[in-house]
């Protein structure tokens, strides 16, 4: 067992010295960094940081989009025995200030002028902050700002033996990262994470993922989120794979087609958008194309189910090969044509999306985890998908469901606690060492976990009915006209919803029906639009009990955002903020009853 992430990394470097670890596009060209070059750069950065007075225990923040400098700084800080504090690059200055002060950050790496401007605005209010380093040359910096390249120059003559000595003395239980949970209520909490927890989680997760040194990962989720950092970086690096950075979150589909990844870590939203785009294209096609596609989808699902159980007949295989040729190959080519499998996490994936990818031959592996457990808790065993399940618990931990339905976790991957918040730590980790996840779910007879909702998201109506909001919200989001949903109904007579429409699709529909699309506020009040959304809601909630159904709704003209405090950095709705902000709109829904 490795003692630390750096020890694991250097083991991989010794096995695959000439392989590419990172690829990225700069100035229109694909550039790469080998594992040996990574080692040499880390060596320089460690010595450069030491030369500037960075020492063991210092909190080092990183505020940047994904790029090779991010994980290099991460690894170098670990080797110095520092504590990495990742910060979402989309956070506004006031939220950044809170984290810097709470963590007592001594140095921060910023990406560019945009991120530096945020830090400069609040730097005088952060007494602990002594150093600002920048990945890019800054146009607005003063002489006190050192660049990443200057740190590498300062550390160019550093002794590699010092690196080995530092790695060998890392205590597996020392706090190596303070990751601030975004939290849908209150200020974020700093989760204290240690080397041992990360190493155990990586090894046991990878045993299920079965990654290969030949794998190419597409990276586009923020590295400030542990999901991308561990599952999208450390797991592939553990196996000597290559990570290719997307140019931006808006170019992901084009980047996939160009770089041909074999594995991708993503949230469900991307997969659902891909499936939705395909279905929309089919819907707009000729009747014969629709018929062929629907037949192919049905054939694909049947074939893959029977193939995994070893029961696929030759005739069924021939049918599938035809379906693949006429319907699926083009879709897979647009996704690079090399995918072994996509990985989904961070939120529940709709069964319809799962079935779509399964039918075309891309079985999605779903996972469930949280920052407080060094990330991964469950993963879908390969070839054993159960619709609606997020997989089975890793072997390194125990999982059980309490009498009230809450999922509890115990094991060596639990956090050390919340930084400076012992009272909150005791609230979530009980005397027997069980972490109370706040998620409601159940285990089936094969130990597969099914999640139903967050405990705090359970709505109790004035009639005493308990309503799990997540399944209803996820069902409604299957409509191509609905981007997001916030269910309302606590202590109310019935369930209502605030709907954030997909303006792009809504405007297409409105334009084809002669409705003016220039003004969003006017568009969402148009009787035809309201009727369309009403019909979508009614069609999608036929399976729900009467008390669970959305009776009334209001459309919001603008998307929710992180900047306005309506979403967490991981894009979860802050319901308390939304209910307060749109209090008048909500009251109107119930006043009209």
LUMKE-987304 format. One line per 3 residues: their letters; for each residue x, y, z of C-alpha. Coordinates in steps of 0.2 Angstrom, whole numbers, m for minus. Layout:
N
A) X Y Z | ...
//
This chain:
593
XXX) 0 0 0 | 7 17 m5 | 9 29 10
XXX) 4 45 0 | m2 52 m17 | 16 58 m22
XXX) 23 40 m18 | 10 33 m29 | 13 46 m43
XXX) 32 43 m43 | 29 24 m44 | 19 27 m60
XXX) 33 39 m67 | 46 25 m64 | 34 13 m74
XXX) 29 24 m88 | 43 38 m90 | 40 42 m108
XXX) 21 41 m109 | 11 57 m110 | 3 61 m94
XXX) m5 78 m100 | m11 84 m117 | m18 101 m120
XXX) m21 113 m134 | m12 130 m134 | m10 142 m148
XXX) m20 130 m159 | m8 116 m157 | m9 100 m146
XXX) 5 100 m133 | 10 86 m121 | 20 83 m105
XXX) 27 66 m102 | 28 58 m85 | 47 61 m84
XXX) 44 79 m88 | 30 80 m75 | 43 73 m62
XXX) 56 86 m67 | 43 101 m66 | 37 95 m49
XXX) 55 95 m43 | 58 113 m49 | 42 119 m42
XXX) 45 111 m25 | 62 119 m24 | 55 136 m30
XXX) 42 136 m17 | 54 131 m3 | 65 146 m9
XXX) 51 158 m7 | 48 152 11 | 33 140 9
XXX) 34 127 23 | 26 112 30 | 8 115 36
XXX) 6 130 25 | m11 132 16 | m9 134 m2
XXX) m25 139 m12 | m27 136 m31 | m39 147 m41
XXX) m39 142 m59 | m47 133 m73 | m41 115 m78
XXX) m23 115 m85 | m7 105 m81 | m1 118 m69
XXX) m15 114 m57 | m11 96 m53 | 8 100 m54
XXX) 5 113 m40 | m6 101 m31 | 8 87 m31
XXX) 21 99 m26 | 12 106 m11 | 9 88 m5
XXX) 28 84 m6 | 31 100 4 | 19 93 17
XXX) 8 108 13 | m11 108 13 | m20 112 m4
XXX) m36 122 m3 | m45 121 m20 | m56 136 m25
XXX) m69 135 m38 | m64 147 m52 | m82 154 m54
XXX) m83 160 m36 | m85 179 m33 | m73 188 m22
XXX) m83 188 m6 | m84 169 m6 | m66 167 m10
XXX) m62 179 5 | m72 168 17 | m62 152 11
XXX) m45 161 12 | m49 168 29 | m57 152 36
XXX) m42 141 30 | m29 154 35 | m21 153 17
XXX) m3 159 16 | m1 158 m3 | m13 157 m18
XXX) m10 152 m36 | m21 161 m48 | m23 157 m66
XXX) m24 174 m75 | m29 193 m74 | m47 188 m71
XXX) m43 178 m56 | m30 190 m49 | m42 204 m50
XXX) m54 194 m38 | m39 191 m26 | m33 209 m27
XXX) m50 215 m22 | m50 206 m6 | m32 203 m2
XXX) m31 217 11 | m45 208 21 | m35 192 22
XXX) m22 194 35 | m14 177 33 | m11 179 14
XXX) 8 183 10 | 11 176 m7 | 1 177 m24
XXX) 8 167 m38 | 1 167 m56 | 1 153 m69
XXX) 0 166 m83 | 10 183 m85 | m1 196 m78
XXX) m4 213 m86 | m9 221 m70 | 2 213 m57
XXX) 15 223 m46 | 32 217 m42 | 27 207 m27
XXX) 18 194 m38 | 29 179 m44 | 25 169 m59
XXX) 24 150 m60 | 38 151 m72 | 49 161 m61
XXX) 46 148 m47 | 52 135 m59 | 68 145 m63
XXX) 71 148 m45 | 70 129 m42 | 80 123 m57
XXX) 95 118 m48 | 86 109 m33 | 92 92 m27
XXX) 81 78 m33 | 86 69 m18 | 77 81 m7
XXX) 61 77 m16 | 63 58 m11 | 67 63 7
XXX) 51 74 8 | 40 60 1 | 47 47 12
XXX) 43 57 27 | 24 60 23 | 13 54 37
XXX) m2 45 29 | m13 53 41 | m8 71 39
XXX) m20 83 33 | m15 86 15 | m31 95 8
XXX) m44 107 15 | m59 105 2 | m73 117 5
XXX) m90 109 2 | m102 120 m8 | m116 117 4
XXX) m134 122 m1 | m136 131 16 | m125 142 26
XXX) m106 145 23 | m95 131 16 | m86 119 28
XXX) m68 115 26 | m66 96 25 | m50 89 32
XXX) m43 75 21 | m28 64 22 | m16 55 11
XXX) m21 38 17 | m40 41 13 | m36 46 m4
XXX) m24 31 m8 | m37 19 m1 | m51 26 m11
XXX) m41 27 m27 | m35 9 m26 | m52 1 m22
XXX) m61 12 m35 | m48 8 m49 | m50 m11 m45
XXX) m68 m9 m51 | m65 4 m65 | m51 m7 m73
XXX) m42 7 m81 | m28 4 m94 | m11 13 m97
XXX) m18 16 m115 | m33 25 m108 | m36 44 m113
XXX) m46 54 m101 | m55 69 m106 | m54 82 m92
XXX) m67 97 m91 | m75 96 m74 | m67 108 m62
XXX) m52 102 m53 | m58 111 m38 | m71 98 m36
XXX) m64 82 m29 | m74 72 m42 | m62 77 m56
XXX) m47 78 m45 | m48 60 m39 | m58 51 m52
XXX) m53 61 m67 | m34 63 m62 | m27 53 m48
XXX) m36 36 m54 | m29 37 m72 | m12 43 m66
XXX) m11 28 m54 | m13 17 m70 | m1 27 m81
XXX) m15 34 m92 | m16 51 m101 | m27 66 m97
XXX) m32 78 m111 | m39 95 m106 | m54 102 m115
XXX) m51 119 m121 | m67 125 m111 | m83 118 m104
XXX) m91 125 m120 | m80 116 m132 | m81 98 m124
XXX) m91 90 m138 | m78 96 m151 | m64 92 m140
XXX) m70 74 m138 | m72 72 m157 | m54 78 m159
XXX) m45 69 m145 | m55 53 m145 | m55 49 m127
XXX) m58 31 m120 | m64 37 m103 | m73 52 m97
XXX) m78 58 m80 | m94 69 m81 | m109 74 m72
XXX) m126 67 m79 | m130 84 m87 | m118 82 m102
XXX) m124 64 m106 | m142 69 m105 | m139 84 m117
XXX) m130 72 m129 | m145 60 m128 | m157 74 m130
XXX) m149 81 m145 | m149 64 m154 | m168 61 m150
XXX) m172 79 m156 | m162 75 m172 | m172 59 m174
XXX) m188 68 m170 | m185 80 m184 | m181 66 m197
XXX) m192 57 m209 | m204 44 m202 | m193 30 m209
XXX) m178 36 m200 | m188 37 m184 | m194 20 m186
XXX) m176 13 m190 | m169 22 m175 | m182 16 m162
XXX) m180 m2 m169 | m161 0 m167 | m163 7 m149
XXX) m174 m8 m144 | m162 m21 m153 | m147 m13 m144
XXX) m154 m14 m127 | m160 m32 m129 | m143 m37 m137
XXX) m132 m30 m123 | m143 m37 m109 | m142 m54 m117
XXX) m123 m53 m122 | m118 m49 m104 | m128 m64 m98
XXX) m120 m75 m112 | m137 m78 m120 | m136 m67 m136
XXX) m140 m78 m151 | m131 m76 m168 | m147 m69 m175
XXX) m148 m56 m162 | m130 m52 m165 | m133 m49 m183
XXX) m148 m38 m180 | m137 m28 m168 | m123 m26 m180
XXX) m135 m19 m193 | m142 m7 m180 | m125 m2 m175
XXX) m121 2 m194 | m136 11 m198 | m140 21 m182
XXX) m126 20 m169 | m109 22 m178 | m112 40 m183
XXX) m116 44 m165 | m101 36 m158 | m90 44 m171
XXX) m96 61 m165 | m90 55 m148 | m73 51 m155
XXX) m76 33 m159 | m64 26 m145 | m75 27 m129
XXX) m73 11 m118 | m85 18 m106 | m91 35 m98
XXX) m92 38 m79 | m106 48 m71 | m107 55 m54
XXX) m112 70 m44 | m131 68 m47 | m143 54 m52
XXX) m142 49 m70 | m159 47 m78 | m163 29 m83
XXX) m168 34 m100 | m151 42 m103 | m143 26 m96
XXX) m153 15 m108 | m149 26 m123 | m130 24 m120
XXX) m131 6 m116 | m141 3 m132 | m127 11 m143
XXX) m114 1 m134 | m107 13 m121 | m112 7 m104
XXX) m111 21 m91 | m103 17 m74 | m112 27 m61
XXX) m104 31 m44 | m109 39 m28 | m98 49 m16
XXX) m95 64 m5 | m80 75 m1 | m82 69 18
XXX) m77 51 12 | m62 56 1 | m75 54 m13
XXX) m81 37 m20 | m92 27 m9 | m101 16 m22
XXX) m98 11 m40 | m107 1 m53 | m98 m16 m56
XXX) m94 m18 m74 | m108 m26 m84 | m120 m27 m69
XXX) m130 m11 m71 | m146 m10 m61 | m157 4 m67
XXX) m159 17 m53 | m144 11 m43 | m128 20 m40
XXX) m118 3 m38 | m111 m7 m24 | m100 m1 m9
XXX) m82 m1 m11 | m73 m16 m1 | m63 m3 9
XXX) m79 3 19 | m95 m2 27 | m112 5 22
XXX) m129 3 30 | m146 11 30 | m153 18 46
XXX) m171 15 52 | m176 32 45 | m168 28 28
XXX) m152 38 30 | m136 31 22 | m122 28 34
XXX) m104 25 30 | m89 19 40 | m71 16 37
XXX) m53 22 34 | m59 34 20 | m69 45 32
XXX) m63 63 34 | m53 69 49 | m67 81 52
XXX) m73 99 48 | m59 112 50 | m62 122 66
XXX) m80 115 67 | m79 101 80 | m98 103 84
XXX) m103 100 66 | m91 85 65 | m100 77 79
XXX) m116 80 71 | m112 70 56 | m100 57 63
XXX) m108 47 78 | m99 39 93 | m98 23 84
XXX) m89 31 69 | m103 31 57 | m104 45 45
XXX) m122 51 42 | m122 56 24 | m139 65 24
XXX) m144 55 9 | m160 44 9 | m159 27 1
XXX) m160 8 2 | m149 m8 m2 | m157 m22 m12
XXX) m154 m40 m9 | m137 m40 m19 | m131 m25 m9
XXX) m134 m12 m23 | m137 5 m16 | m153 15 m23
XXX) m154 34 m17 | m170 42 m17 | m166 60 m10
XXX) m157 71 2 | m164 70 19 | m166 89 20
XXX) m175 89 3 | m189 78 9 | m205 89 8
XXX) m218 87 21 | m235 94 16 | m247 102 27
XXX) m257 86 26 | m242 76 33 | m237 68 16
XXX) m218 65 14 | m213 69 m4 | m195 66 m10
XXX) m191 80 m22 | m177 73 m32 | m186 59 m42
XXX) m199 72 m47 | m187 85 m52 | m177 73 m62
XXX) m192 67 m71 | m198 84 m76 | m180 88 m82
XXX) m182 75 m95 | m192 87 m105 | m182 96 m118
XXX) m191 112 m113 | m186 111 m95 | m168 115 m89
XXX) m170 114 m70 | m184 113 m57 | m185 118 m39
XXX) m200 109 m30 | m209 119 m17 | m222 112 m4
XXX) m215 111 14 | m230 114 25 | m241 118 10
XXX) m257 110 4 | m249 104 m12 | m233 103 m22
XXX) m228 117 m34 | m213 121 m44 | m202 135 m50
XXX) m197 130 m68 | m181 136 m77 | m185 133 m95
XXX) m173 128 m109 | m174 145 m118 | m165 138 m133
XXX) m178 124 m136 | m192 135 m130 | m188 149 m142
XXX) m187 136 m157 | m204 130 m152 | m211 148 m150
XXX) m204 153 m167 | m212 139 m176 | m229 144 m168
XXX) m227 163 m172 | m223 169 m155 | m211 183 m152
XXX) m195 177 m144 | m186 193 m142 | m191 196 m123
XXX) m189 181 m111 | m200 189 m98 | m214 191 m111
XXX) m211 173 m118 | m213 164 m102 | m230 173 m99
XXX) m237 168 m116 | m252 157 m114 | m246 145 m128
XXX) m229 143 m119 | m237 140 m102 | m249 127 m110
XXX) m234 118 m117 | m225 117 m101 | m241 112 m92
XXX) m243 98 m105 | m225 92 m102 | m227 92 m83
XXX) m243 82 m85 | m236 69 m97 | m220 66 m86
XXX) m228 64 m69 | m242 51 m73 | m233 38 m62
XXX) m233 48 m46 | m245 48 m33 | m258 62 m33
XXX) m250 71 m18 | m233 70 m26 | m239 79 m42
XXX) m234 97 m46 | m251 106 m46 | m245 123 m50
XXX) m229 131 m57 | m220 147 m62 | m208 150 m76
XXX) m192 160 m72 | m186 171 m86 | m167 169 m82
XXX) m156 154 m78 | m150 152 m60 | m132 156 m57
XXX) m117 153 m45 | m113 172 m46 | m130 177 m39
XXX) m129 164 m25 | m143 153 m32 | m132 138 m36
XXX) m118 130 m27 | m102 128 m37 | m107 110 m41
XXX) m123 117 m49 | m135 111 m35 | m149 123 m32
XXX) m149 132 m15 | m167 130 m11 | m167 141 4
XXX) m160 156 m7 | m172 152 m21 | m187 151 m9
XXX) m182 168 m1 | m178 177 m18 | m194 171 m26
XXX) m205 172 m11 | m218 183 m20 | m219 172 m35
XXX) m222 157 m23 | m235 165 m13 | m244 170 m28
XXX) m245 151 m33 | m253 147 m17 | m264 163 m16
XX) m273 158 m32 | m278 141 m25
//
